[in-house]
Structures are given as C-alpha cells and as structure tokens.
C-alpha cells in the first residue's frame, strides 16, 4: 500500500510541475533568455566572409 502512495505522489508532483511550467509559459521565457544570450555572442563574433 505504501508503494501505491509513493507512485501516486510522484505522478501528482510531476503533473503539478508540468502544469505550472505550462500555465506560466516558463519554457518560452527560458528560451527567450537563451536566445538573447546567444544573440549577443554571435553578434560579436568576427566574420570571415561578408554577405
């Protein structure tokens, strides 16, 4: 019976975490920060060829 409650708790915790990420759109907010950081990095790189 204890194993049932442990599995139920893990599933419920996973659902709450993923629902929170979905509800507050946290995945896109994280990607936006990464995109900005990568943009700064690649904008300052020296180019070998000009377009």
Secondary structure, 3 states (H helix, E strand, C coil): CHHHHHHHHHHHHHHHHHHHHHHCCHHHHHHHHHHHHHHHHHHCCCCCCCC
